[in-house]
Amino acid sequence: MQTLADYGYVVRTVDKNYCIGTQPLFLSAIYKNTNNLAQIRPIVDGIRDACDETASFFIEEDNHCICLYRAHSFGLWSA
């Protein structure tokens, strides 16, 4: 854990626990900017609008599904 903390992936809290640091956010921004995810947003948004349901875009990596973008339905947020 100390190595992860040294590189900013986790941060030690006052009560000696760990939480996620800022480095994953930085890497996420790099990934987002280098993989043209801006092209996906209007497509997923269009699917959400047409179906009035939450729509998501996933990729598969090492037998895991990773959500790269999610557009929540508007009905989900209504009071």
C-alpha positions as CSV (number, residue, x, y, z in Angstrom):
1,M,0.0,0.0,0.0
2,Q,2.9,2.4,0.7
3,T,4.0,2.2,-2.9
4,L,0.5,3.0,-4.1
5,A,0.5,5.9,-1.7
6,D,3.9,7.1,-2.9
7,Y,2.6,7.3,-6.4
8,G,-0.7,9.0,-5.5
9,Y,-3.1,6.1,-6.1
10,V,-4.2,5.9,-2.5
11,V,-4.1,8.4,0.4
12,R,-3.7,7.5,4.1
13,T,-6.5,9.1,6.1
14,V,-6.2,10.5,9.7
15,D,-7.8,7.3,11.1
16,K,-5.1,5.2,9.3
17,N,-7.4,3.9,6.5
18,Y,-6.8,4.4,2.8
19,C,-8.9,6.1,0.2
20,I,-8.4,6.6,-3.5
21,G,-5.9,9.3,-4.4
22,T,-5.9,11.7,-7.4
23,Q,-3.7,9.7,-9.7
24,P,-6.5,7.4,-11.0
25,L,-8.4,10.6,-11.9
26,F,-5.4,11.9,-13.8
27,L,-5.0,8.6,-15.7
28,S,-8.8,8.7,-16.5
29,A,-8.4,12.1,-18.1
30,I,-5.5,10.9,-20.2
31,Y,-7.5,7.9,-21.3
32,K,-10.6,10.0,-22.1
33,N,-8.5,12.4,-24.2
34,T,-6.6,9.8,-26.2
35,N,-9.5,7.5,-27.1
36,N,-12.1,9.8,-28.7
37,L,-14.7,9.1,-26.1
38,A,-16.4,12.4,-27.1
39,Q,-17.7,10.6,-30.2
40,I,-19.5,8.1,-28.0
41,R,-21.4,10.6,-25.9
42,P,-24.0,11.8,-28.5
43,I,-24.7,8.2,-29.6
44,V,-25.3,7.0,-26.0
45,D,-27.3,10.1,-25.3
46,G,-29.4,9.5,-28.4
47,I,-30.1,5.9,-27.3
48,R,-31.1,7.2,-23.8
49,D,-33.4,9.8,-25.3
50,A,-35.0,7.3,-27.7
51,C,-35.7,4.7,-25.1
52,D,-36.2,7.0,-22.0
53,E,-33.9,4.6,-20.2
54,T,-30.3,4.8,-18.8
55,A,-27.8,3.8,-21.6
56,S,-24.2,2.8,-21.1
57,F,-21.2,2.2,-23.2
58,F,-18.9,-0.7,-22.1
59,I,-15.7,-2.2,-23.4
60,E,-14.4,-5.6,-22.5
61,E,-10.9,-5.9,-21.1
62,D,-9.4,-9.0,-19.6
63,N,-12.8,-10.6,-19.3
64,H,-14.2,-7.6,-17.4
65,C,-16.8,-5.1,-18.6
66,I,-15.7,-1.5,-18.0
67,C,-18.2,1.3,-18.3
68,L,-16.7,4.2,-20.2
69,Y,-19.8,6.4,-20.4
70,R,-23.3,6.3,-18.9
71,A,-26.2,8.6,-19.7
72,H,-28.9,8.4,-17.0
73,S,-32.5,8.6,-18.0
74,F,-34.2,11.8,-16.9
75,G,-37.0,9.9,-15.2
76,L,-34.4,8.5,-12.7
77,W,-33.8,12.0,-11.3
78,S,-37.4,13.2,-11.0
79,A,-38.8,13.7,-7.6
